[in-house]
Amino acid sequence: MKWLKEQFNHKMEHLRWSKLKKTLKEHGLALLIIIVAWEIIEDVLFPILFIWLGANVHPSFYAGAPIAWILCLHWLAVPLMWGLWIKITNKKKKKLDNCCEHDTLNT
């Protein structure tokens, strides 16, 4: 239960106003939008997708809905989307340090 609470708090840390302002100031609006959009995808759209798949494809997909809330993929998705954005817009790459303060995986 403690691990779940830590995971929830970690997810909410990315949406704190002070963290959003710091990201906006350091990296611009594009990265801020990418981070917020990914959190919405990860916490809203993935569970909805798994619930829909559970209802229409196979009931075992229902297991994916709570996993989507627990699993943290922004450490991979945000840098990939940021790199794609830089490539599409042909801007110089800003160094993306500590977009997420993951020291180690929580096990």
PDB file as gemmi writes it, atoms N, CA and C in Angstrom:
CRYST1    1.000    1.000    1.000  90.00  90.00  90.00 P 1                      
ATOM      1  N   MET A   1       0.823  -1.194   0.000  1.00  0.00           N  
ATOM      2  CA  MET A   1       0.000   0.000   0.000  1.00  0.00           C  
ATOM      3  C   MET A   1       0.868   1.259   0.000  1.00  0.00           C  
ATOM      4  N   LYS A   2       1.988   1.201   0.722  1.00  0.00           N  
ATOM      5  CA  LYS A   2       2.899   2.336   0.770  1.00  0.00           C  
ATOM      6  C   LYS A   2       3.454   2.633  -0.631  1.00  0.00           C  
ATOM      7  N   TRP A   3       3.769   1.572  -1.374  1.00  0.00           N  
ATOM      8  CA  TRP A   3       4.299   1.731  -2.727  1.00  0.00           C  
ATOM      9  C   TRP A   3       3.275   2.423  -3.631  1.00  0.00           C  
ATOM     10  N   LEU A   4       1.997   2.030  -3.524  1.00  0.00           N  
ATOM     11  CA  LEU A   4       0.951   2.655  -4.325  1.00  0.00           C  
ATOM     12  C   LEU A   4       0.823   4.142  -4.003  1.00  0.00           C  
ATOM     13  N   LYS A   5       0.906   4.463  -2.726  1.00  0.00           N  
ATOM     14  CA  LYS A   5       0.823   5.861  -2.313  1.00  0.00           C  
ATOM     15  C   LYS A   5       1.995   6.664  -2.884  1.00  0.00           C  
ATOM     16  N   GLU A   6       3.195   6.070  -2.859  1.00  0.00           N  
ATOM     17  CA  GLU A   6       4.371   6.741  -3.422  1.00  0.00           C  
ATOM     18  C   GLU A   6       4.224   6.939  -4.924  1.00  0.00           C  
ATOM     19  N   GLN A   7       3.685   5.943  -5.626  1.00  0.00           N  
ATOM     20  CA  GLN A   7       3.473   6.050  -7.072  1.00  0.00           C  
ATOM     21  C   GLN A   7       2.473   7.172  -7.378  1.00  0.00           C  
ATOM     22  N   PHE A   8       1.391   7.235  -6.630  1.00  0.00           N  
ATOM     23  CA  PHE A   8       0.388   8.281  -6.830  1.00  0.00           C  
ATOM     24  C   PHE A   8       0.998   9.656  -6.576  1.00  0.00           C  
ATOM     25  N   ASN A   9       1.725   9.785  -5.476  1.00  0.00           N  
ATOM     26  CA  ASN A   9       2.353  11.070  -5.156  1.00  0.00           C  
ATOM     27  C   ASN A   9       3.354  11.476  -6.232  1.00  0.00           C  
ATOM     28  N   HIS A  10       4.081  10.493  -6.772  1.00  0.00           N  
ATOM     29  CA  HIS A  10       5.049  10.786  -7.828  1.00  0.00           C  
ATOM     30  C   HIS A  10       4.334  11.301  -9.080  1.00  0.00           C  
ATOM     31  N   LYS A  11       3.227  10.663  -9.448  1.00  0.00           N  
ATOM     32  CA  LYS A  11       2.466  11.115 -10.620  1.00  0.00           C  
ATOM     33  C   LYS A  11       1.937  12.531 -10.397  1.00  0.00           C  
ATOM     34  N   MET A  12       1.453  12.811  -9.220  1.00  0.00           N  
ATOM     35  CA  MET A  12       0.899  14.131  -8.933  1.00  0.00           C  
ATOM     36  C   MET A  12       1.988  15.202  -8.865  1.00  0.00           C  
ATOM     37  N   GLU A  13       3.207  14.817  -8.559  1.00  0.00           N  
ATOM     38  CA  GLU A  13       4.322  15.761  -8.495  1.00  0.00           C  
ATOM     39  C   GLU A  13       4.528  16.454  -9.848  1.00  0.00           C  
ATOM     40  N   HIS A  14       4.299  15.735 -10.937  1.00  0.00           N  
ATOM     41  CA  HIS A  14       4.491  16.317 -12.264  1.00  0.00           C  
ATOM     42  C   HIS A  14       3.452  17.372 -12.595  1.00  0.00           C  
ATOM     43  N   LEU A  15       2.347  17.383 -11.904  1.00  0.00           N  
ATOM     44  CA  LEU A  15       1.275  18.338 -12.188  1.00  0.00           C  
ATOM     45  C   LEU A  15       1.184  19.461 -11.163  1.00  0.00           C  
ATOM     46  N   ARG A  16       2.134  19.537 -10.251  1.00  0.00           N  
ATOM     47  CA  ARG A  16       2.171  20.641  -9.281  1.00  0.00           C  
ATOM     48  C   ARG A  16       2.493  21.935 -10.000  1.00  0.00           C  
ATOM     49  N   TRP A  17       1.843  23.001  -9.587  1.00  0.00           N  
ATOM     50  CA  TRP A  17       2.021  24.289 -10.247  1.00  0.00           C  
ATOM     51  C   TRP A  17       3.477  24.731 -10.254  1.00  0.00           C  
ATOM     52  N   SER A  18       4.206  24.551  -9.157  1.00  0.00           N  
ATOM     53  CA  SER A  18       5.608  24.975  -9.101  1.00  0.00           C  
ATOM     54  C   SER A  18       6.464  24.190 -10.104  1.00  0.00           C  
ATOM     55  N   LYS A  19       6.195  22.904 -10.247  1.00  0.00           N  
ATOM     56  CA  LYS A  19       6.931  22.074 -11.205  1.00  0.00           C  
ATOM     57  C   LYS A  19       6.601  22.490 -12.637  1.00  0.00           C  
ATOM     58  N   LEU A  20       5.337  22.783 -12.917  1.00  0.00           N  
ATOM     59  CA  LEU A  20       4.939  23.211 -14.258  1.00  0.00           C  
ATOM     60  C   LEU A  20       5.565  24.558 -14.621  1.00  0.00           C  
ATOM     61  N   LYS A  21       5.581  25.500 -13.670  1.00  0.00           N  
ATOM     62  CA  LYS A  21       6.203  26.805 -13.920  1.00  0.00           C  
ATOM     63  C   LYS A  21       7.695  26.664 -14.183  1.00  0.00           C  
ATOM     64  N   LYS A  22       8.369  25.803 -13.420  1.00  0.00           N  
ATOM     65  CA  LYS A  22       9.806  25.591 -13.594  1.00  0.00           C  
ATOM     66  C   LYS A  22      10.083  25.002 -14.977  1.00  0.00           C  
ATOM     67  N   THR A  23       9.289  24.024 -15.396  1.00  0.00           N  
ATOM     68  CA  THR A  23       9.471  23.414 -16.715  1.00  0.00           C  
ATOM     69  C   THR A  23       9.222  24.422 -17.816  1.00  0.00           C  
ATOM     70  N   LEU A  24       8.183  25.229 -17.663  1.00  0.00           N  
ATOM     71  CA  LEU A  24       7.861  26.256 -18.653  1.00  0.00           C  
ATOM     72  C   LEU A  24       9.010  27.253 -18.791  1.00  0.00           C  
ATOM     73  N   LYS A  25       9.551  27.669 -17.670  1.00  0.00           N  
ATOM     74  CA  LYS A  25      10.636  28.642 -17.678  1.00  0.00           C  
ATOM     75  C   LYS A  25      11.913  28.066 -18.292  1.00  0.00           C  
ATOM     76  N   GLU A  26      12.234  26.816 -17.967  1.00  0.00           N  
ATOM     77  CA  GLU A  26      13.487  26.223 -18.424  1.00  0.00           C  
ATOM     78  C   GLU A  26      13.433  25.727 -19.865  1.00  0.00           C  
ATOM     79  N   HIS A  27      12.308  25.154 -20.292  1.00  0.00           N  
ATOM     80  CA  HIS A  27      12.273  24.472 -21.585  1.00  0.00           C  
ATOM     81  C   HIS A  27      11.203  24.978 -22.545  1.00  0.00           C  
ATOM     82  N   GLY A  28      10.335  25.838 -22.104  1.00  0.00           N  
ATOM     83  CA  GLY A  28       9.335  26.404 -23.000  1.00  0.00           C  
ATOM     84  C   GLY A  28       8.003  25.677 -22.955  1.00  0.00           C  
ATOM     85  N   LEU A  29       7.061  26.255 -23.648  1.00  0.00           N  
ATOM     86  CA  LEU A  29       5.695  25.768 -23.650  1.00  0.00           C  
ATOM     87  C   LEU A  29       5.563  24.384 -24.292  1.00  0.00           C  
ATOM     88  N   ALA A  30       6.363  24.102 -25.309  1.00  0.00           N  
ATOM     89  CA  ALA A  30       6.250  22.817 -26.006  1.00  0.00           C  
ATOM     90  C   ALA A  30       6.481  21.644 -25.060  1.00  0.00           C  
ATOM     91  N   LEU A  31       7.530  21.704 -24.258  1.00  0.00           N  
ATOM     92  CA  LEU A  31       7.807  20.598 -23.334  1.00  0.00           C  
ATOM     93  C   LEU A  31       6.730  20.508 -22.257  1.00  0.00           C  
ATOM     94  N   LEU A  32       6.259  21.629 -21.780  1.00  0.00           N  
ATOM     95  CA  LEU A  32       5.191  21.623 -20.778  1.00  0.00           C  
ATOM     96  C   LEU A  32       3.941  20.941 -21.327  1.00  0.00           C  
ATOM     97  N   ILE A  33       3.583  21.256 -22.565  1.00  0.00           N  
ATOM     98  CA  ILE A  33       2.419  20.624 -23.196  1.00  0.00           C  
ATOM     99  C   ILE A  33       2.642  19.130 -23.373  1.00  0.00           C  
ATOM    100  N   ILE A  34       3.839  18.739 -23.777  1.00  0.00           N  
ATOM    101  CA  ILE A  34       4.152  17.314 -23.946  1.00  0.00           C  
ATOM    102  C   ILE A  34       4.001  16.573 -22.625  1.00  0.00           C  
ATOM    103  N   ILE A  35       4.511  17.133 -21.547  1.00  0.00           N  
ATOM    104  CA  ILE A  35       4.440  16.464 -20.239  1.00  0.00           C  
ATOM    105  C   ILE A  35       2.994  16.327 -19.772  1.00  0.00           C  
ATOM    106  N   VAL A  36       2.231  17.408 -19.846  1.00  0.00           N  
ATOM    107  CA  VAL A  36       0.836  17.364 -19.398  1.00  0.00           C  
ATOM    108  C   VAL A  36       0.017  16.431 -20.288  1.00  0.00           C  
ATOM    109  N   ALA A  37       0.240  16.506 -21.592  1.00  0.00           N  
ATOM    110  CA  ALA A  37      -0.502  15.633 -22.517  1.00  0.00           C  
ATOM    111  C   ALA A  37      -0.184  14.167 -22.242  1.00  0.00           C  
ATOM    112  N   TRP A  38       1.088  13.854 -21.992  1.00  0.00           N  
ATOM    113  CA  TRP A  38       1.431  12.458 -21.708  1.00  0.00           C  
ATOM    114  C   TRP A  38       0.766  11.984 -20.420  1.00  0.00           C  
ATOM    115  N   GLU A  39       0.731  12.818 -19.397  1.00  0.00           N  
ATOM    116  CA  GLU A  39       0.076  12.427 -18.152  1.00  0.00           C  
ATOM    117  C   GLU A  39      -1.411  12.153 -18.389  1.00  0.00           C  
ATOM    118  N   ILE A  40      -2.053  12.953 -19.232  1.00  0.00           N  
ATOM    119  CA  ILE A  40      -3.459  12.704 -19.559  1.00  0.00           C  
ATOM    120  C   ILE A  40      -3.610  11.392 -20.313  1.00  0.00           C  
ATOM    121  N   ILE A  41      -2.748  11.164 -21.288  1.00  0.00           N  
ATOM    122  CA  ILE A  41      -2.788   9.900 -22.037  1.00  0.00           C  
ATOM    123  C   ILE A  41      -2.592   8.721 -21.102  1.00  0.00           C  
ATOM    124  N   GLU A  42      -1.577   8.818 -20.248  1.00  0.00           N  
ATOM    125  CA  GLU A  42      -1.215   7.710 -19.363  1.00  0.00           C  
ATOM    126  C   GLU A  42      -2.287   7.437 -18.300  1.00  0.00           C  
ATOM    127  N   ASP A  43      -2.893   8.483 -17.773  1.00  0.00           N  
ATOM    128  CA  ASP A  43      -3.813   8.312 -16.643  1.00  0.00           C  
ATOM    129  C   ASP A  43      -5.286   8.291 -17.026  1.00  0.00           C  
ATOM    130  N   VAL A  44      -5.628   8.712 -18.242  1.00  0.00           N  
ATOM    131  CA  VAL A  44      -7.032   8.736 -18.654  1.00  0.00           C  
ATOM    132  C   VAL A  44      -7.274   7.837 -19.865  1.00  0.00           C  
ATOM    133  N   LEU A  45      -6.550   8.093 -20.944  1.00  0.00           N  
ATOM    134  CA  LEU A  45      -6.824   7.364 -22.188  1.00  0.00           C  
ATOM    135  C   LEU A  45      -6.441   5.889 -22.133  1.00  0.00           C  
ATOM    136  N   PHE A  46      -5.280   5.562 -21.543  1.00  0.00           N  
ATOM    137  CA  PHE A  46      -4.896   4.144 -21.449  1.00  0.00           C  
ATOM    138  C   PHE A  46      -5.917   3.329 -20.656  1.00  0.00           C  
ATOM    139  N   PRO A  47      -6.347   3.776 -19.467  1.00  0.00           N  
ATOM    140  CA  PRO A  47      -7.371   3.002 -18.755  1.00  0.00           C  
ATOM    141  C   PRO A  47      -8.667   2.855 -19.549  1.00  0.00           C  
ATOM    142  N   ILE A  48      -9.092   3.925 -20.217  1.00  0.00           N  
ATOM    143  CA  ILE A  48     -10.310   3.841 -21.034  1.00  0.00           C  
ATOM    144  C   ILE A  48     -10.122   2.823 -22.158  1.00  0.00           C  
ATOM    145  N   LEU A  49      -8.962   2.832 -22.787  1.00  0.00           N  
ATOM    146  CA  LEU A  49      -8.673   1.870 -23.853  1.00  0.00           C  
ATOM    147  C   LEU A  49      -8.738   0.434 -23.324  1.00  0.00           C  
ATOM    148  N   PHE A  50      -8.109   0.195 -22.167  1.00  0.00           N  
ATOM    149  CA  PHE A  50      -8.123  -1.160 -21.603  1.00  0.00           C  
ATOM    150  C   PHE A  50      -9.534  -1.595 -21.205  1.00  0.00           C  
ATOM    151  N   ILE A  51     -10.318  -0.688 -20.673  1.00  0.00           N  
ATOM    152  CA  ILE A  51     -11.705  -1.026 -20.324  1.00  0.00           C  
ATOM    153  C   ILE A  51     -12.509  -1.343 -21.583  1.00  0.00           C  
ATOM    154  N   TRP A  52     -12.318  -0.561 -22.640  1.00  0.00           N  
ATOM    155  CA  TRP A  52     -13.015  -0.828 -23.893  1.00  0.00           C  
ATOM    156  C   TRP A  52     -12.582  -2.185 -24.473  1.00  0.00           C  
ATOM    157  N   LEU A  53     -11.266  -2.449 -24.448  1.00  0.00           N  
ATOM    158  CA  LEU A  53     -10.782  -3.743 -24.941  1.00  0.00           C  
ATOM    159  C   LEU A  53     -11.333  -4.889 -24.100  1.00  0.00           C  
ATOM    160  N   GLY A  54     -11.453  -4.693 -22.787  1.00  0.00           N  
ATOM    161  CA  GLY A  54     -12.019  -5.722 -21.919  1.00  0.00           C  
ATOM    162  C   GLY A  54     -13.475  -6.011 -22.239  1.00  0.00           C  
ATOM    163  N   ALA A  55     -14.197  -4.986 -22.609  1.00  0.00           N  
ATOM    164  CA  ALA A  55     -15.623  -5.165 -22.924  1.00  0.00           C  
ATOM    165  C   ALA A  55     -15.839  -5.733 -24.321  1.00  0.00           C  
ATOM    166  N   ASN A  56     -14.969  -5.397 -25.266  1.00  0.00           N  
ATOM    167  CA  ASN A  56     -15.205  -5.757 -26.662  1.00  0.00           C  
ATOM    168  C   ASN A  56     -14.296  -6.840 -27.228  1.00  0.00           C  
ATOM    169  N   VAL A  57     -13.148  -7.079 -26.610  1.00  0.00           N  
ATOM    170  CA  VAL A  57     -12.225  -8.061 -27.163  1.00  0.00           C  
ATOM    171  C   VAL A  57     -12.119  -9.282 -26.251  1.00  0.00           C  
ATOM    172  N   HIS A  58     -11.596  -9.059 -25.056  1.00  0.00           N  
ATOM    173  CA  HIS A  58     -11.432 -10.173 -24.110  1.00  0.00           C  
ATOM    174  C   HIS A  58     -11.400  -9.594 -22.697  1.00  0.00           C  
ATOM    175  N   PRO A  59     -12.076 -10.240 -21.760  1.00  0.00           N  
ATOM    176  CA  PRO A  59     -12.139  -9.702 -20.389  1.00  0.00           C  
ATOM    177  C   PRO A  59     -10.781  -9.548 -19.701  1.00  0.00           C  
ATOM    178  N   SER A  60      -9.771 -10.248 -20.152  1.00  0.00           N  
ATOM    179  CA  SER A  60      -8.465 -10.123 -19.501  1.00  0.00           C  
ATOM    180  C   SER A  60      -7.863  -8.726 -19.677  1.00  0.00           C  
ATOM    181  N   PHE A  61      -8.336  -7.970 -20.660  1.00  0.00           N  
ATOM    182  CA  PHE A  61      -7.840  -6.603 -20.842  1.00  0.00           C  
ATOM    183  C   PHE A  61      -8.255  -5.680 -19.694  1.00  0.00           C  
ATOM    184  N   TYR A  62      -9.281  -6.055 -18.936  1.00  0.00           N  
ATOM    185  CA  TYR A  62      -9.667  -5.243 -17.778  1.00  0.00           C  
ATOM    186  C   TYR A  62      -8.512  -5.089 -16.791  1.00  0.00           C  
ATOM    187  N   ALA A  63      -7.624  -6.053 -16.749  1.00  0.00           N  
ATOM    188  CA  ALA A  63      -6.479  -5.980 -15.834  1.00  0.00           C  
ATOM    189  C   ALA A  63      -5.548  -4.826 -16.182  1.00  0.00           C  
ATOM    190  N   GLY A  64      -5.572  -4.383 -17.416  1.00  0.00           N  
ATOM    191  CA  GLY A  64      -4.698  -3.294 -17.829  1.00  0.00           C  
ATOM    192  C   GLY A  64      -5.094  -1.935 -17.301  1.00  0.00           C  
ATOM    193  N   ALA A  65      -6.359  -1.742 -16.960  1.00  0.00           N  
ATOM    194  CA  ALA A  65      -6.814  -0.420 -16.499  1.00  0.00           C  
ATOM    195  C   ALA A  65      -6.124   0.013 -15.202  1.00  0.00           C  
ATOM    196  N   PRO A  66      -6.135  -0.795 -14.143  1.00  0.00           N  
ATOM    197  CA  PRO A  66      -5.425  -0.344 -12.940  1.00  0.00           C  
ATOM    198  C   PRO A  66      -3.911  -0.320 -13.122  1.00  0.00           C  
ATOM    199  N   ILE A  67      -3.398  -1.187 -13.977  1.00  0.00           N  
ATOM    200  CA  ILE A  67      -1.961  -1.188 -14.230  1.00  0.00           C  
ATOM    201  C   ILE A  67      -1.539   0.124 -14.885  1.00  0.00           C  
ATOM    202  N   ALA A  68      -2.386   0.664 -15.748  1.00  0.00           N  
ATOM    203  CA  ALA A  68      -2.073   1.931 -16.406  1.00  0.00           C  
ATOM    204  C   ALA A  68      -1.935   3.072 -15.399  1.00  0.00           C  
ATOM    205  N   TRP A  69      -2.645   3.001 -14.289  1.00  0.00           N  
ATOM    206  CA  TRP A  69      -2.521   4.034 -13.257  1.00  0.00           C  
ATOM    207  C   TRP A  69      -1.271   3.849 -12.408  1.00  0.00           C  
ATOM    208  N   ILE A  70      -0.801   2.635 -12.296  1.00  0.00           N  
ATOM    209  CA  ILE A  70       0.358   2.342 -11.456  1.00  0.00           C  
ATOM    210  C   ILE A  70       1.662   2.470 -12.230  1.00  0.00           C  
ATOM    211  N   LEU A  71       1.661   2.003 -13.467  1.00  0.00           N  
ATOM    212  CA  LEU A  71       2.869   1.984 -14.286  1.00  0.00           C  
ATOM    213  C   LEU A  71       3.244   3.397 -14.721  1.00  0.00           C  
ATOM    214  N   CYS A  72       4.508   3.694 -14.663  1.00  0.00           N  
ATOM    215  CA  CYS A  72       5.012   5.021 -14.988  1.00  0.00           C  
ATOM    216  C   CYS A  72       5.873   4.924 -16.249  1.00  0.00           C  
ATOM    217  N   LEU A  73       5.404   5.507 -17.346  1.00  0.00           N  
ATOM    218  CA  LEU A  73       6.149   5.425 -18.601  1.00  0.00           C  
ATOM    219  C   LEU A  73       6.643   6.778 -19.106  1.00  0.00           C  
ATOM    220  N   HIS A  74       6.431   7.850 -18.344  1.00  0.00           N  
ATOM    221  CA  HIS A  74       6.838   9.150 -18.857  1.00  0.00           C  
ATOM    222  C   HIS A  74       8.345   9.297 -18.967  1.00  0.00           C  
ATOM    223  N   TRP A  75       9.108   8.511 -18.220  1.00  0.00           N  
ATOM    224  CA  TRP A  75      10.571   8.552 -18.326  1.00  0.00           C  
ATOM    225  C   TRP A  75      11.030   8.154 -19.726  1.00  0.00           C  
ATOM    226  N   LEU A  76      10.209   7.384 -20.432  1.00  0.00           N  
ATOM    227  CA  LEU A  76      10.531   6.967 -21.792  1.00  0.00           C  
ATOM    228  C   LEU A  76       9.778   7.826 -22.816  1.00  0.00           C  
ATOM    229  N   ALA A  77       8.510   8.049 -22.601  1.00  0.00           N  
ATOM    230  CA  ALA A  77       7.659   8.706 -23.596  1.00  0.00           C  
ATOM    231  C   ALA A  77       7.980  10.192 -23.767  1.00  0.00           C  
ATOM    232  N   VAL A  78       8.205  10.915 -22.680  1.00  0.00           N  
ATOM    233  CA  VAL A  78       8.436  12.360 -22.785  1.00  0.00           C  
ATOM    234  C   VAL A  78       9.719  12.668 -23.563  1.00  0.00           C  
ATOM    235  N   PRO A  79      10.859  12.030 -23.272  1.00  0.00           N  
ATOM    236  CA  PRO A  79      12.053  12.310 -24.087  1.00  0.00           C  
ATOM    237  C   PRO A  79      11.879  11.933 -25.567  1.00  0.00           C  
ATOM    238  N   LEU A  80      11.148  10.846 -25.843  1.00  0.00           N  
ATOM    239  CA  LEU A  80      10.912  10.467 -27.239  1.00  0.00           C  
ATOM    240  C   LEU A  80      10.058  11.517 -27.959  1.00  0.00           C  
ATOM    241  N   MET A  81       8.991  11.969 -27.308  1.00  0.00           N  
ATOM    242  CA  MET A  81       8.133  12.986 -27.928  1.00  0.00           C  
ATOM    243  C   MET A  81       8.865  14.317 -28.057  1.00  0.00           C  
ATOM    244  N   TRP A  82       9.688  14.661 -27.060  1.00  0.00           N  
ATOM    245  CA  TRP A  82      10.466  15.906 -27.120  1.00  0.00           C  
ATOM    246  C   TRP A  82      11.452  15.836 -28.280  1.00  0.00           C  
ATOM    247  N   GLY A  83      12.136  14.708 -28.433  1.00  0.00           N  
ATOM    248  CA  GLY A  83      13.065  14.540 -29.553  1.00  0.00           C  
ATOM    249  C   GLY A  83      12.361  14.625 -30.892  1.00  0.00           C  
ATOM    250  N   LEU A  84      11.185  14.032 -30.995  1.00  0.00           N  
ATOM    251  CA  LEU A  84      10.401  14.111 -32.220  1.00  0.00           C  
ATOM    252  C   LEU A  84       9.992  15.555 -32.497  1.00  0.00           C  
ATOM    253  N   TRP A  85       9.580  16.292 -31.460  1.00  0.00           N  
ATOM    254  CA  TRP A  85       9.198  17.695 -31.614  1.00  0.00           C  
ATOM    255  C   TRP A  85      10.380  18.527 -32.110  1.00  0.00           C  
ATOM    256  N   ILE A  86      11.550  18.302 -31.535  1.00  0.00           N  
ATOM    257  CA  ILE A  86      12.755  19.028 -31.951  1.00  0.00           C  
ATOM    258  C   ILE A  86      13.067  18.719 -33.411  1.00  0.00           C  
ATOM    259  N   LYS A  87      12.942  17.444 -33.791  1.00  0.00           N  
ATOM    260  CA  LYS A  87      13.233  17.044 -35.170  1.00  0.00           C  
ATOM    261  C   LYS A  87      12.226  17.676 -36.138  1.00  0.00           C  
ATOM    262  N   ILE A  88      10.952  17.688 -35.774  1.00  0.00           N  
ATOM    263  CA  ILE A  88       9.912  18.246 -36.649  1.00  0.00           C  
ATOM    264  C   ILE A  88      10.082  19.758 -36.812  1.00  0.00           C  
ATOM    265  N   THR A  89      10.393  20.444 -35.733  1.00  0.00           N  
ATOM    266  CA  THR A  89      10.481  21.906 -35.783  1.00  0.00           C  
ATOM    267  C   THR A  89      11.866  22.405 -36.163  1.00  0.00           C  
ATOM    268  N   ASN A  90      12.850  21.532 -36.262  1.00  0.00           N  
ATOM    269  CA  ASN A  90      14.231  21.886 -36.622  1.00  0.00           C  
ATOM    270  C   ASN A  90      14.842  22.914 -35.673  1.00  0.00           C  
ATOM    271  N   LYS A  91      14.492  22.834 -34.407  1.00  0.00           N  
ATOM    272  CA  LYS A  91      15.078  23.728 -33.409  1.00  0.00           C  
ATOM    273  C   LYS A  91      16.316  23.067 -32.830  1.00  0.00           C  
ATOM    274  N   LYS A  92      17.210  23.896 -32.287  1.00  0.00           N  
ATOM    275  CA  LYS A  92      18.359  23.332 -31.592  1.00  0.00           C  
ATOM    276  C   LYS A  92      17.876  22.599 -30.373  1.00  0.00           C  
ATOM    277  N   LYS A  93      18.510  21.503 -30.097  1.00  0.00           N  
ATOM    278  CA  LYS A  93      18.081  20.655 -28.987  1.00  0.00           C  
ATOM    279  C   LYS A  93      18.501  21.285 -27.660  1.00  0.00           C  
ATOM    280  N   LYS A  94      17.514  21.505 -26.801  1.00  0.00           N  
ATOM    281  CA  LYS A  94      17.806  21.948 -25.446  1.00  0.00           C  
ATOM    282  C   LYS A  94      18.089  20.723 -24.605  1.00  0.00           C  
ATOM    283  N   LYS A  95      19.033  20.858 -23.721  1.00  0.00           N  
ATOM    284  CA  LYS A  95      19.355  19.738 -22.851  1.00  0.00           C  
ATOM    285  C   LYS A  95      18.189  19.493 -21.900  1.00  0.00           C  
ATOM    286  N   LEU A  96      17.734  18.262 -21.849  1.00  0.00           N  
ATOM    287  CA  LEU A  96      16.581  17.895 -21.035  1.00  0.00           C  
ATOM    288  C   LEU A  96      17.086  17.170 -19.798  1.00  0.00           C  
ATOM    289  N   ASP A  97      17.412  17.928 -18.771  1.00  0.00           N  
ATOM    290  CA  ASP A  97      17.920  17.345 -17.535  1.00  0.00           C  
ATOM    291  C   ASP A  97      16.810  17.212 -16.522  1.00  0.00           C  
ATOM    292  N   ASN A  98      16.717  16.038 -15.950  1.00  0.00           N  
ATOM    293  CA  ASN A  98      15.823  15.786 -14.831  1.00  0.00           C  
ATOM    294  C   ASN A  98      14.387  16.224 -15.091  1.00  0.00           C  
ATOM    295  N   CYS A  99      13.856  15.825 -16.238  1.00  0.00           N  
ATOM    296  CA  CYS A  99      12.433  16.075 -16.461  1.00  0.00           C  
ATOM    297  C   CYS A  99      11.650  15.280 -15.433  1.00  0.00           C  
ATOM    298  N   CYS A 100      12.252  14.217 -14.985  1.00  0.00           N  
ATOM    299  CA  CYS A 100      11.661  13.390 -13.933  1.00  0.00           C  
ATOM    300  C   CYS A 100      12.793  12.944 -13.032  1.00  0.00           C  
ATOM    301  N   GLU A 101      12.648  13.099 -11.750  1.00  0.00           N  
ATOM    302  CA  GLU A 101      13.726  12.785 -10.824  1.00  0.00           C  
ATOM    303  C   GLU A 101      13.710  11.307 -10.415  1.00  0.00           C  
ATOM    304  N   HIS A 102      13.736  10.423 -11.402  1.00  0.00           N  
ATOM    305  CA  HIS A 102      13.809   9.000 -11.098  1.00  0.00           C  
ATOM    306  C   HIS A 102      15.259   8.648 -10.789  1.00  0.00           C  
ATOM    307  N   ASP A 103      15.543   8.281  -9.578  1.00  0.00           N  
ATOM    308  CA  ASP A 103      16.893   7.820  -9.259  1.00  0.00           C  
ATOM    309  C   ASP A 103      17.016   6.352  -9.619  1.00  0.00           C  
ATOM    310  N   THR A 104      16.085   5.588  -9.136  1.00  0.00           N  
ATOM    311  CA  THR A 104      16.045   4.159  -9.435  1.00  0.00           C  
ATOM    312  C   THR A 104      14.589   3.767  -9.548  1.00  0.00           C  
ATOM    313  N   LEU A 105      14.355   2.615 -10.110  1.00  0.00           N  
ATOM    314  CA  LEU A 105      12.994   2.111 -10.164  1.00  0.00           C  
ATOM    315  C   LEU A 105      12.546   1.704  -8.776  1.00  0.00           C  
ATOM    316  N   ASN A 106      11.348   2.082  -8.413  1.00  0.00           N  
ATOM    317  CA  ASN A 106      10.814   1.683  -7.107  1.00  0.00           C  
ATOM    318  C   ASN A 106      10.382   0.226  -7.181  1.00  0.00           C  
ATOM    319  N   THR A 107      10.986  -0.573  -6.357  1.00  0.00           N  
ATOM    320  CA  THR A 107      10.611  -1.993  -6.328  1.00  0.00           C  
ATOM    321  C   THR A 107      10.221  -2.391  -4.948  1.00  0.00           C  
TER     322      THR A 107                                                      
END                                                                             
